[in-house]
Amino acid sequence: MERRIWFITGISSGLGNALIRAVVQSGDFAIGTFRQQEQVDAFNQGHLDKAFAIKMDITNSYEVRKGIETTSNKFGKIDVLVNNAGFGFAGGIEEASMSEVRNVFEANFFGTLQVTQAVLPIMRQQKNGHIIQISSHGGFKAMAGFGVYNASKFALEGMSEALAGEVTPLGIRLTIVEPGPFRTKFAGEGFGIAQRKIEDYQLTVGVFRERIKGADGKQEGDPHKAAQAIIQVVNAESPPLRLPLGKIALATFSSKLAHVQKDLDDWSELAANAVY
């Protein structure tokens, strides 16, 4: 079988790094993105004929267009797009500044959106492809102290769910991957913290902030196993729209679904009477 071409954003560490290694081991070819040219050069020297890296900041429209064009011209196709690049951010809704909020959305939503839009014409011409959107269990259920990040991932999931309906008739598949806590650098040095802190939120936002910092490197999730799960989904004949990863993610989903069902049960009569 002809090897597939994967395009994976954000491969410097964590899930992106584990995934590109797993893709290469599976026999497929992968293109990955870094934000620094020295990272690109080092990667390409060690992965001749197996993988290829390019410099691309997903928040930079010019670099996105150039990166996708380079990939299409050099390799002729993109079979799997994995939108992995992004970052976490903790802070109360009142604490977060508008510039902090915009930075989160630029990476987690707008950056992912413009990469997706750049790849879609290629997949439409091929009449096949699989888009993997790396979201979070926090893209399904919000948590105090994580609201800005939650909002960026909720936006990603809303866009992706609609997109799945638009592209399925064109032979393009889409899966939203929603990991729980994994042993990546997500909660490490790249994690954003609101500069403003309000004492009234110490028992909610403050507790969450400390828990995130204390969990770095101790999370339940294994990124290498997550990478294998993603490859298995791409290989599946009927892949899911959503794939929560990890026991905590599964618990998050169950909790949210139970809460929504309770509200429906308790308030359905009032809701039904609000017509005509």
C-alpha atoms as an extended CHARMM CRD file, in Angstrom:
* protein
*
       276  EXT
         1         1  MET       CA              0.0000000000        0.0000000000        0.0000000000  PROA      1               0.0000000000
         2         2  GLU       CA              1.2820000000        3.4820000000       -0.8740000000  PROA      2               0.0000000000
         3         3  ARG       CA              2.5510000000        5.2520000000        2.1960000000  PROA      3               0.0000000000
         4         4  ARG       CA              0.4570000000        8.1210000000        3.4170000000  PROA      4               0.0000000000
         5         5  ILE       CA              1.6570000000       11.6870000000        3.8370000000  PROA      5               0.0000000000
         6         6  TRP       CA              0.9180000000       13.2010000000        7.2620000000  PROA      6               0.0000000000
         7         7  PHE       CA              1.1590000000       16.9050000000        8.0970000000  PROA      7               0.0000000000
         8         8  ILE       CA              1.5350000000       17.5030000000       11.8550000000  PROA      8               0.0000000000
         9         9  THR       CA              1.7810000000       20.9240000000       13.4700000000  PROA      9               0.0000000000
        10        10  GLY       CA              3.8200000000       21.4820000000       16.6270000000  PROA      10              0.0000000000
        11        11  ILE       CA              6.2460000000       18.5440000000       16.8100000000  PROA      11              0.0000000000
        12        12  SER       CA              8.8950000000       20.0210000000       19.1210000000  PROA      12              0.0000000000
        13        13  SER       CA              7.6560000000       18.0690000000       22.1330000000  PROA      13              0.0000000000
        14        14  GLY       CA              4.7480000000       16.2100000000       23.6970000000  PROA      14              0.0000000000
        15        15  LEU       CA              2.0750000000       14.5450000000       21.6220000000  PROA      15              0.0000000000
        16        16  GLY       CA              3.2700000000       16.0530000000       18.3490000000  PROA      16              0.0000000000
        17        17  ASN       CA              6.7590000000       14.6750000000       18.8380000000  PROA      17              0.0000000000
        18        18  ALA       CA              5.4560000000       11.2490000000       19.8830000000  PROA      18              0.0000000000
        19        19  LEU       CA              3.0700000000       11.1550000000       16.9350000000  PROA      19              0.0000000000
        20        20  ILE       CA              5.5920000000       11.9790000000       14.2220000000  PROA      20              0.0000000000
        21        21  ARG       CA              7.8920000000        9.2700000000       15.5690000000  PROA      21              0.0000000000
        22        22  ALA       CA              5.0480000000        6.7520000000       15.6030000000  PROA      22              0.0000000000
        23        23  VAL       CA              4.0140000000        7.6900000000       12.0590000000  PROA      23              0.0000000000
        24        24  VAL       CA              7.5620000000        7.1440000000       10.8000000000  PROA      24              0.0000000000
        25        25  GLN       CA              7.7390000000        3.7910000000       12.5850000000  PROA      25              0.0000000000
        26        26  SER       CA              4.4530000000        2.7570000000       10.9690000000  PROA      26              0.0000000000
        27        27  GLY       CA              5.9460000000        3.2240000000        7.5070000000  PROA      27              0.0000000000
        28        28  ASP       CA              4.1350000000        6.4210000000        6.5420000000  PROA      28              0.0000000000
        29        29  PHE       CA              5.8720000000        9.7200000000        5.7840000000  PROA      29              0.0000000000
        30        30  ALA       CA              5.3760000000       12.7820000000        7.9730000000  PROA      30              0.0000000000
        31        31  ILE       CA              5.9240000000       16.5000000000        7.6280000000  PROA      31              0.0000000000
        32        32  GLY       CA              6.1180000000       18.3790000000       10.9070000000  PROA      32              0.0000000000
        33        33  THR       CA              6.3310000000       22.0150000000       11.8900000000  PROA      33              0.0000000000
        34        34  PHE       CA              8.6720000000       23.9050000000       14.2070000000  PROA      34              0.0000000000
        35        35  ARG       CA              8.7710000000       27.6030000000       14.9690000000  PROA      35              0.0000000000
        36        36  GLN       CA             12.5900000000       27.8360000000       14.9700000000  PROA      36              0.0000000000
        37        37  GLN       CA             14.8090000000       27.2140000000       11.9190000000  PROA      37              0.0000000000
        38        38  GLU       CA             17.5400000000       25.5330000000       13.9950000000  PROA      38              0.0000000000
        39        39  GLN       CA             14.9640000000       22.9490000000       15.1290000000  PROA      39              0.0000000000
        40        40  VAL       CA             14.0160000000       22.3350000000       11.5020000000  PROA      40              0.0000000000
        41        41  ASP       CA             17.6240000000       21.8570000000       10.4360000000  PROA      41              0.0000000000
        42        42  ALA       CA             18.4330000000       19.4530000000       13.2640000000  PROA      42              0.0000000000
        43        43  PHE       CA             15.3320000000       17.3720000000       12.6030000000  PROA      43              0.0000000000
        44        44  ASN       CA             15.9140000000       17.0970000000        8.8610000000  PROA      44              0.0000000000
        45        45  GLN       CA             19.4880000000       15.9590000000        9.3310000000  PROA      45              0.0000000000
        46        46  GLY       CA             18.3140000000       13.0120000000       11.3930000000  PROA      46              0.0000000000
        47        47  HSD       CA             15.2560000000       11.9340000000        9.4010000000  PROA      47              0.0000000000
        48        48  LEU       CA             16.3250000000       11.6590000000        5.7740000000  PROA      48              0.0000000000
        49        49  ASP       CA             13.7150000000        9.9010000000        3.5700000000  PROA      49              0.0000000000
        50        50  LYS       CA             11.4610000000        9.2470000000        6.5940000000  PROA      50              0.0000000000
        51        51  ALA       CA             10.1730000000       12.6500000000        7.6600000000  PROA      51              0.0000000000
        52        52  PHE       CA             10.5870000000       16.3090000000        6.8420000000  PROA      52              0.0000000000
        53        53  ALA       CA             10.2950000000       19.4520000000        8.9270000000  PROA      53              0.0000000000
        54        54  ILE       CA              9.4130000000       23.0010000000        7.9440000000  PROA      54              0.0000000000
        55        55  LYS       CA              9.4030000000       26.3100000000        9.8030000000  PROA      55              0.0000000000
        56        56  MET       CA              5.8260000000       27.3840000000       10.3450000000  PROA      56              0.0000000000
        57        57  ASP       CA              4.1340000000       29.4630000000       13.0160000000  PROA      57              0.0000000000
        58        58  ILE       CA              0.4250000000       28.6520000000       12.7330000000  PROA      58              0.0000000000
        59        59  THR       CA             -0.4560000000       32.2070000000       13.8000000000  PROA      59              0.0000000000
        60        60  ASN       CA              1.4620000000       33.6130000000       10.8140000000  PROA      60              0.0000000000
        61        61  SER       CA             -0.7610000000       33.5800000000        7.7100000000  PROA      61              0.0000000000
        62        62  TYR       CA              2.1720000000       33.9070000000        5.2920000000  PROA      62              0.0000000000
        63        63  GLU       CA              4.0800000000       31.0180000000        6.8720000000  PROA      63              0.0000000000
        64        64  VAL       CA              0.9550000000       28.8370000000        6.8330000000  PROA      64              0.0000000000
        65        65  ARG       CA              0.3150000000       29.4460000000        3.1250000000  PROA      65              0.0000000000
        66        66  LYS       CA              3.9720000000       28.9610000000        2.2580000000  PROA      66              0.0000000000
        67        67  GLY       CA              4.2500000000       25.7990000000        4.3690000000  PROA      67              0.0000000000
        68        68  ILE       CA              1.2090000000       24.1130000000        2.8460000000  PROA      68              0.0000000000
        69        69  GLU       CA              2.2390000000       25.1350000000       -0.6830000000  PROA      69              0.0000000000
        70        70  THR       CA              5.7460000000       23.7650000000       -0.1170000000  PROA      70              0.0000000000
        71        71  THR       CA              4.3380000000       20.4940000000        1.1500000000  PROA      71              0.0000000000
        72        72  SER       CA              1.8850000000       20.1410000000       -1.7250000000  PROA      72              0.0000000000
        73        73  ASN       CA              4.5100000000       20.9430000000       -4.3590000000  PROA      73              0.0000000000
        74        74  LYS       CA              7.1400000000       18.6540000000       -2.8330000000  PROA      74              0.0000000000
        75        75  PHE       CA              4.9890000000       15.6450000000       -1.9250000000  PROA      75              0.0000000000
        76        76  GLY       CA              1.9410000000       15.9960000000       -4.1360000000  PROA      76              0.0000000000
        77        77  LYS       CA             -0.6640000000       15.2990000000       -1.4700000000  PROA      77              0.0000000000
        78        78  ILE       CA             -1.6140000000       15.4490000000        2.2070000000  PROA      78              0.0000000000
        79        79  ASP       CA             -3.4860000000       12.3840000000        3.4180000000  PROA      79              0.0000000000
        80        80  VAL       CA             -3.6920000000       13.2270000000        7.1220000000  PROA      80              0.0000000000
        81        81  LEU       CA             -3.6460000000       16.6660000000        8.7400000000  PROA      81              0.0000000000
        82        82  VAL       CA             -3.0340000000       16.7710000000       12.4960000000  PROA      82              0.0000000000
        83        83  ASN       CA             -3.6640000000       20.1770000000       14.0470000000  PROA      83              0.0000000000
        84        84  ASN       CA             -1.6740000000       19.7390000000       17.2430000000  PROA      84              0.0000000000
        85        85  ALA       CA              0.0100000000       23.1130000000       17.8600000000  PROA      85              0.0000000000
        86        86  GLY       CA             -1.4000000000       25.2560000000       20.6520000000  PROA      86              0.0000000000
        87        87  PHE       CA             -0.9020000000       26.0270000000       24.3420000000  PROA      87              0.0000000000
        88        88  GLY       CA             -2.6440000000       25.9860000000       27.7050000000  PROA      88              0.0000000000
        89        89  PHE       CA             -3.6630000000       28.9400000000       29.8260000000  PROA      89              0.0000000000
        90        90  ALA       CA             -4.9210000000       29.2290000000       33.4070000000  PROA      90              0.0000000000
        91        91  GLY       CA             -6.6750000000       32.2120000000       34.8900000000  PROA      91              0.0000000000
        92        92  GLY       CA            -10.0870000000       33.3990000000       35.9450000000  PROA      92              0.0000000000
        93        93  ILE       CA            -12.3970000000       34.9560000000       33.3890000000  PROA      93              0.0000000000
        94        94  GLU       CA            -12.2040000000       38.2960000000       35.2060000000  PROA      94              0.0000000000
        95        95  GLU       CA             -8.4380000000       37.9760000000       35.6600000000  PROA      95              0.0000000000
        96        96  ALA       CA             -7.5540000000       37.4240000000       31.9900000000  PROA      96              0.0000000000
        97        97  SER       CA             -6.6180000000       40.4660000000       29.9390000000  PROA      97              0.0000000000
        98        98  MET       CA             -7.9290000000       40.8750000000       26.4010000000  PROA      98              0.0000000000
        99        99  SER       CA             -4.4060000000       40.4930000000       24.9960000000  PROA      99              0.0000000000
       100       100  GLU       CA             -3.9580000000       37.2040000000       26.8860000000  PROA      100             0.0000000000
       101       101  VAL       CA             -7.3110000000       35.9330000000       25.6250000000  PROA      101             0.0000000000
       102       102  ARG       CA             -6.4970000000       36.8990000000       22.0450000000  PROA      102             0.0000000000
       103       103  ASN       CA             -3.1200000000       35.1500000000       22.1980000000  PROA      103             0.0000000000
       104       104  VAL       CA             -4.8040000000       31.9150000000       23.2960000000  PROA      104             0.0000000000
       105       105  PHE       CA             -7.3950000000       32.1300000000       20.5290000000  PROA      105             0.0000000000
       106       106  GLU       CA             -4.8020000000       33.0420000000       17.8910000000  PROA      106             0.0000000000
       107       107  ALA       CA             -3.0160000000       29.7470000000       18.5010000000  PROA      107             0.0000000000
       108       108  ASN       CA             -5.7530000000       27.3660000000       19.5940000000  PROA      108             0.0000000000
       109       109  PHE       CA             -8.5130000000       28.4810000000       17.2550000000  PROA      109             0.0000000000
       110       110  PHE       CA             -7.5200000000       30.9210000000       14.5040000000  PROA      110             0.0000000000
       111       111  GLY       CA             -4.1770000000       29.2650000000       13.8150000000  PROA      111             0.0000000000
       112       112  THR       CA             -5.7790000000       25.8500000000       13.5590000000  PROA      112             0.0000000000
       113       113  LEU       CA             -8.5600000000       27.2800000000       11.3960000000  PROA      113             0.0000000000
       114       114  GLN       CA             -6.2100000000       28.8040000000        8.8490000000  PROA      114             0.0000000000
       115       115  VAL       CA             -4.1080000000       25.6250000000        8.5940000000  PROA      115             0.0000000000
       116       116  THR       CA             -7.3030000000       23.6320000000        8.0430000000  PROA      116             0.0000000000
       117       117  GLN       CA             -8.5380000000       26.0700000000        5.3890000000  PROA      117             0.0000000000
       118       118  ALA       CA             -5.1740000000       25.8690000000        3.5920000000  PROA      118             0.0000000000
       119       119  VAL       CA             -5.2170000000       22.0530000000        3.4730000000  PROA      119             0.0000000000
       120       120  LEU       CA             -8.8790000000       21.5800000000        2.5020000000  PROA      120             0.0000000000
       121       121  PRO       CA             -8.4300000000       22.4440000000       -1.2260000000  PROA      121             0.0000000000
       122       122  ILE       CA             -5.7830000000       19.7210000000       -1.4650000000  PROA      122             0.0000000000
       123       123  MET       CA             -8.0210000000       17.1320000000        0.1840000000  PROA      123             0.0000000000
       124       124  ARG       CA            -11.0270000000       18.1880000000       -1.9130000000  PROA      124             0.0000000000
       125       125  GLN       CA             -8.9940000000       17.6710000000       -5.0840000000  PROA      125             0.0000000000
       126       126  GLN       CA             -7.8440000000       14.2630000000       -3.8250000000  PROA      126             0.0000000000
       127       127  LYS       CA            -11.4200000000       13.4200000000       -2.7810000000  PROA      127             0.0000000000
       128       128  ASN       CA            -10.0140000000       11.9060000000        0.4170000000  PROA      128             0.0000000000
       129       129  GLY       CA             -8.1570000000       12.8090000000        3.5810000000  PROA      129             0.0000000000
       130       130  HSD       CA             -8.4600000000       12.7250000000        7.3550000000  PROA      130             0.0000000000
       131       131  ILE       CA             -8.3040000000       15.7930000000        9.5940000000  PROA      131             0.0000000000
       132       132  ILE       CA             -7.3210000000       15.2010000000       13.2310000000  PROA      132             0.0000000000
       133       133  GLN       CA             -8.1170000000       18.1570000000       15.4870000000  PROA      133             0.0000000000
       134       134  ILE       CA             -6.2580000000       17.9230000000       18.7930000000  PROA      134             0.0000000000
       135       135  SER       CA             -8.6440000000       19.4300000000       21.3090000000  PROA      135             0.0000000000
       136       136  SER       CA             -8.9040000000       18.4730000000       24.9940000000  PROA      136             0.0000000000
       137       137  HSD       CA            -11.3620000000       17.0220000000       27.4620000000  PROA      137             0.0000000000
       138       138  GLY       CA            -11.4820000000       20.7050000000       28.3900000000  PROA      138             0.0000000000
       139       139  GLY       CA            -13.0200000000       21.3000000000       24.9730000000  PROA      139             0.0000000000
       140       140  PHE       CA            -16.0590000000       19.3170000000       26.0870000000  PROA      140             0.0000000000
       141       141  LYS       CA            -16.4270000000       20.3760000000       29.7170000000  PROA      141             0.0000000000
       142       142  ALA       CA            -15.2760000000       23.6720000000       31.2200000000  PROA      142             0.0000000000
       143       143  MET       CA            -13.5220000000       24.0720000000       34.5780000000  PROA      143             0.0000000000
       144       144  ALA       CA            -13.1080000000       27.0410000000       36.9120000000  PROA      144             0.0000000000
       145       145  GLY       CA             -9.7150000000       28.5890000000       36.2300000000  PROA      145             0.0000000000
       146       146  PHE       CA             -9.4920000000       27.1610000000       32.7120000000  PROA      146             0.0000000000
       147       147  GLY       CA            -12.2450000000       29.1790000000       31.0560000000  PROA      147             0.0000000000
       148       148  VAL       CA            -10.2270000000       31.0090000000       28.3970000000  PROA      148             0.0000000000
       149       149  TYR       CA             -8.5660000000       27.7910000000       27.2760000000  PROA      149             0.0000000000
       150       150  ASN       CA            -11.9290000000       26.0060000000       27.4460000000  PROA      150             0.0000000000
       151       151  ALA       CA            -13.4720000000       28.6960000000       25.2570000000  PROA      151             0.0000000000
       152       152  SER       CA            -10.7480000000       28.3530000000       22.6080000000  PROA      152             0.0000000000
       153       153  LYS       CA            -11.2420000000       24.5810000000       22.4680000000  PROA      153             0.0000000000
       154       154  PHE       CA            -15.0590000000       24.8640000000       22.5310000000  PROA      154             0.0000000000
       155       155  ALA       CA            -14.7050000000       27.1290000000       19.4820000000  PROA      155             0.0000000000
       156       156  LEU       CA            -12.4180000000       24.5910000000       17.8060000000  PROA      156             0.0000000000
       157       157  GLU       CA            -14.8860000000       21.7840000000       18.4770000000  PROA      157             0.0000000000
       158       158  GLY       CA            -17.8660000000       23.7660000000       17.1940000000  PROA      158             0.0000000000
       159       159  MET       CA            -16.0500000000       24.6300000000       13.9780000000  PROA      159             0.0000000000
       160       160  SER       CA            -14.8130000000       21.0650000000       13.5740000000  PROA      160             0.0000000000
       161       161  GLU       CA            -18.1960000000       19.4590000000       14.1620000000  PROA      161             0.0000000000
       162       162  ALA       CA            -19.7330000000       21.6750000000       11.4800000000  PROA      162             0.0000000000
       163       163  LEU       CA            -16.8020000000       21.0340000000        9.1460000000  PROA      163             0.0000000000
       164       164  ALA       CA            -17.2240000000       17.2790000000        9.5220000000  PROA      164             0.0000000000
       165       165  GLY       CA            -20.7450000000       17.6090000000        8.1490000000  PROA      165             0.0000000000
       166       166  GLU       CA            -19.5060000000       19.7150000000        5.2440000000  PROA      166             0.0000000000
       167       167  VAL       CA            -16.6500000000       17.4770000000        4.1150000000  PROA      167             0.0000000000
       168       168  THR       CA            -17.9340000000       13.9510000000        4.7640000000  PROA      168             0.0000000000
       169       169  PRO       CA            -19.7550000000       13.8520000000        1.3820000000  PROA      169             0.0000000000
       170       170  LEU       CA            -16.4580000000       14.8550000000       -0.2630000000  PROA      170             0.0000000000
       171       171  GLY       CA            -14.5870000000       11.7970000000        1.0380000000  PROA      171             0.0000000000
       172       172  ILE       CA            -12.8360000000       13.7020000000        3.8490000000  PROA      172             0.0000000000
       173       173  ARG       CA            -13.0310000000       12.4320000000        7.4260000000  PROA      173             0.0000000000
       174       174  LEU       CA            -12.5870000000       14.4090000000       10.6320000000  PROA      174             0.0000000000
       175       175  THR       CA            -11.8950000000       13.3230000000       14.2050000000  PROA      175             0.0000000000
       176       176  ILE       CA            -11.6890000000       15.5410000000       17.2800000000  PROA      176             0.0000000000
       177       177  VAL       CA             -9.1730000000       14.0620000000       19.7490000000  PROA      177             0.0000000000
       178       178  GLU       CA             -9.8150000000       15.0860000000       23.3740000000  PROA      178             0.0000000000
       179       179  PRO       CA             -6.9540000000       14.0440000000       25.6760000000  PROA      179             0.0000000000
       180       180  GLY       CA             -7.0960000000       14.3190000000       29.4270000000  PROA      180             0.0000000000
       181       181  PRO       CA             -3.8620000000       15.0520000000       31.3270000000  PROA      181             0.0000000000
       182       182  PHE       CA             -0.8380000000       13.5910000000       29.5260000000  PROA      182             0.0000000000
       183       183  ARG       CA              2.8720000000       13.6130000000       30.3570000000  PROA      183             0.0000000000
       184       184  THR       CA              3.8340000000       16.2980000000       27.8650000000  PROA      184             0.0000000000
       185       185  LYS       CA              5.1850000000       19.8310000000       28.3470000000  PROA      185             0.0000000000
       186       186  PHE       CA              1.6230000000       21.1840000000       28.2160000000  PROA      186             0.0000000000
       187       187  ALA       CA              1.7280000000       22.1930000000       31.8980000000  PROA      187             0.0000000000
       188       188  GLY       CA              5.4020000000       23.1690000000       31.7570000000  PROA      188             0.0000000000
       189       189  GLU       CA              7.2450000000       26.2630000000       30.6160000000  PROA      189             0.0000000000
       190       190  GLY       CA              4.9380000000       26.9520000000       27.6590000000  PROA      190             0.0000000000
       191       191  PHE       CA              1.8220000000       27.0610000000       29.8270000000  PROA      191             0.0000000000
       192       192  GLY       CA              0.2710000000       30.5160000000       30.1500000000  PROA      192             0.0000000000
       193       193  ILE       CA             -0.7980000000       32.0660000000       33.4640000000  PROA      193             0.0000000000
       194       194  ALA       CA             -2.9080000000       35.2110000000       33.7560000000  PROA      194             0.0000000000
       195       195  GLN       CA             -0.7600000000       38.0340000000       35.1040000000  PROA      195             0.0000000000
       196       196  ARG       CA             -3.6130000000       39.4440000000       37.1690000000  PROA      196             0.0000000000
       197       197  LYS       CA             -4.6910000000       37.4730000000       40.2420000000  PROA      197             0.0000000000
       198       198  ILE       CA             -7.8020000000       38.3260000000       42.2710000000  PROA      198             0.0000000000
       199       199  GLU       CA             -7.8820000000       37.0810000000       45.8580000000  PROA      199             0.0000000000
       200       200  ASP       CA            -11.6410000000       36.3600000000       45.7880000000  PROA      200             0.0000000000
       201       201  TYR       CA            -10.9810000000       33.5570000000       43.2710000000  PROA      201             0.0000000000
       202       202  GLN       CA             -8.2680000000       31.8480000000       45.3120000000  PROA      202             0.0000000000
       203       203  LEU       CA            -10.4720000000       28.8920000000       46.3010000000  PROA      203             0.0000000000
       204       204  THR       CA            -11.4620000000       28.1910000000       42.6880000000  PROA      204             0.0000000000
       205       205  VAL       CA             -9.0110000000       29.6040000000       40.1620000000  PROA      205             0.0000000000
       206       206  GLY       CA             -6.1020000000       29.5940000000       42.6130000000  PROA      206             0.0000000000
       207       207  VAL       CA             -6.5990000000       25.9460000000       43.5290000000  PROA      207             0.0000000000
       208       208  PHE       CA             -6.7850000000       24.9830000000       39.8470000000  PROA      208             0.0000000000
       209       209  ARG       CA             -3.6450000000       26.9660000000       39.0380000000  PROA      209             0.0000000000
       210       210  GLU       CA             -1.6560000000       25.1940000000       41.7530000000  PROA      210             0.0000000000
       211       211  ARG       CA             -2.9820000000       21.7990000000       40.7420000000  PROA      211             0.0000000000
       212       212  ILE       CA             -1.9070000000       22.3360000000       37.1290000000  PROA      212             0.0000000000
       213       213  LYS       CA              1.6120000000       23.3820000000       38.1400000000  PROA      213             0.0000000000
       214       214  GLY       CA              1.9640000000       20.4450000000       40.5380000000  PROA      214             0.0000000000
       215       215  ALA       CA              0.8360000000       17.9080000000       37.9410000000  PROA      215             0.0000000000
       216       216  ASP       CA              3.5550000000       18.6180000000       35.3690000000  PROA      216             0.0000000000
       217       217  GLY       CA              5.2770000000       15.3380000000       34.4870000000  PROA      217             0.0000000000
       218       218  LYS       CA              2.9900000000       13.2850000000       36.7420000000  PROA      218             0.0000000000
       219       219  GLN       CA             -0.0930000000       13.0410000000       34.5100000000  PROA      219             0.0000000000
       220       220  GLU       CA             -1.7020000000        9.6650000000       33.8280000000  PROA      220             0.0000000000
       221       221  GLY       CA             -1.4840000000        9.8330000000       30.0420000000  PROA      221             0.0000000000
       222       222  ASP       CA              1.3310000000        8.3010000000       27.9840000000  PROA      222             0.0000000000
       223       223  PRO       CA              1.8640000000       10.3690000000       24.7860000000  PROA      223             0.0000000000
       224       224  HSD       CA              3.2980000000        7.3460000000       22.9550000000  PROA      224             0.0000000000
       225       225  LYS       CA              0.1180000000        5.3650000000       23.6000000000  PROA      225             0.0000000000
       226       226  ALA       CA             -1.9390000000        8.3810000000       22.5220000000  PROA      226             0.0000000000
       227       227  ALA       CA              0.0230000000        8.4910000000       19.2550000000  PROA      227             0.0000000000
       228       228  GLN       CA             -0.7250000000        4.8150000000       18.6150000000  PROA      228             0.0000000000
       229       229  ALA       CA             -4.4200000000        5.4460000000       19.3350000000  PROA      229             0.0000000000
       230       230  ILE       CA             -4.5050000000        8.2520000000       16.7540000000  PROA      230             0.0000000000
       231       231  ILE       CA             -2.8890000000        6.0410000000       14.1250000000  PROA      231             0.0000000000
       232       232  GLN       CA             -5.4370000000        3.3280000000       14.9070000000  PROA      232             0.0000000000
       233       233  VAL       CA             -8.2790000000        5.8220000000       14.3720000000  PROA      233             0.0000000000
       234       234  VAL       CA             -6.7920000000        6.9500000000       11.0390000000  PROA      234             0.0000000000
       235       235  ASN       CA             -6.5780000000        3.2920000000        9.9970000000  PROA      235             0.0000000000
       236       236  ALA       CA            -10.1890000000        2.6080000000       11.0240000000  PROA      236             0.0000000000
       237       237  GLU       CA            -12.8620000000        2.0380000000        8.4010000000  PROA      237             0.0000000000
       238       238  SER       CA            -15.3730000000        4.1290000000       10.3720000000  PROA      238             0.0000000000
       239       239  PRO       CA            -13.4600000000        6.5490000000       12.6250000000  PROA      239             0.0000000000
       240       240  PRO       CA            -15.2900000000        8.4530000000       15.3820000000  PROA      240             0.0000000000
       241       241  LEU       CA            -16.1030000000       12.1340000000       15.3400000000  PROA      241             0.0000000000
       242       242  ARG       CA            -14.8160000000       12.3770000000       18.9260000000  PROA      242             0.0000000000
       243       243  LEU       CA            -12.0740000000       10.4190000000       20.6670000000  PROA      243             0.0000000000
       244       244  PRO       CA            -11.5080000000       11.1620000000       24.3730000000  PROA      244             0.0000000000
       245       245  LEU       CA             -8.1460000000        9.7870000000       25.5210000000  PROA      245             0.0000000000
       246       246  GLY       CA             -7.3880000000        8.6490000000       29.0620000000  PROA      246             0.0000000000
       247       247  LYS       CA             -9.4260000000        7.6260000000       32.0780000000  PROA      247             0.0000000000
       248       248  ILE       CA             -9.8000000000       11.1990000000       33.3020000000  PROA      248             0.0000000000
       249       249  ALA       CA            -11.1060000000       12.2760000000       29.8940000000  PROA      249             0.0000000000
       250       250  LEU       CA            -13.6780000000        9.4860000000       29.9620000000  PROA      250             0.0000000000
       251       251  ALA       CA            -14.7740000000       10.5780000000       33.4470000000  PROA      251             0.0000000000
       252       252  THR       CA            -15.0330000000       14.1810000000       32.2260000000  PROA      252             0.0000000000
       253       253  PHE       CA            -17.3270000000       13.1300000000       29.3880000000  PROA      253             0.0000000000
       254       254  SER       CA            -19.5150000000       11.0070000000       31.6510000000  PROA      254             0.0000000000
       255       255  SER       CA            -19.8320000000       13.8310000000       34.1890000000  PROA      255             0.0000000000
       256       256  LYS       CA            -20.8140000000       16.4110000000       31.5480000000  PROA      256             0.0000000000
       257       257  LEU       CA            -23.3250000000       14.1140000000       29.8660000000  PROA      257             0.0000000000
       258       258  ALA       CA            -24.9280000000       13.2310000000       33.2090000000  PROA      258             0.0000000000
       259       259  HSD       CA            -25.1890000000       16.9110000000       34.1640000000  PROA      259             0.0000000000
       260       260  VAL       CA            -26.7860000000       17.8470000000       30.8380000000  PROA      260             0.0000000000
       261       261  GLN       CA            -29.2320000000       14.9410000000       31.0920000000  PROA      261             0.0000000000
       262       262  LYS       CA            -30.2340000000       15.9970000000       34.6160000000  PROA      262             0.0000000000
       263       263  ASP       CA            -30.9530000000       19.5320000000       33.4410000000  PROA      263             0.0000000000
       264       264  LEU       CA            -33.0470000000       18.1370000000       30.5950000000  PROA      264             0.0000000000
       265       265  ASP       CA            -34.9730000000       15.8770000000       32.9430000000  PROA      265             0.0000000000
       266       266  ASP       CA            -35.5420000000       18.5990000000       35.5460000000  PROA      266             0.0000000000
       267       267  TRP       CA            -36.4440000000       21.4600000000       33.2100000000  PROA      267             0.0000000000
       268       268  SER       CA            -37.8730000000       19.8580000000       30.0550000000  PROA      268             0.0000000000
       269       269  GLU       CA            -41.4780000000       20.8160000000       30.8780000000  PROA      269             0.0000000000
       270       270  LEU       CA            -40.5660000000       24.4920000000       31.3330000000  PROA      270             0.0000000000
       271       271  ALA       CA            -38.5090000000       24.3890000000       28.1240000000  PROA      271             0.0000000000
       272       272  ALA       CA            -41.2790000000       22.7100000000       26.1200000000  PROA      272             0.0000000000
       273       273  ASN       CA            -43.8340000000       25.3070000000       27.1950000000  PROA      273             0.0000000000
       274       274  ALA       CA            -41.7850000000       28.2320000000       25.8950000000  PROA      274             0.0000000000
       275       275  VAL       CA            -43.3610000000       28.0310000000       22.4150000000  PROA      275             0.0000000000
       276       276  TYR       CA            -46.3500000000       29.5230000000       20.5820000000  PROA      276             0.0000000000
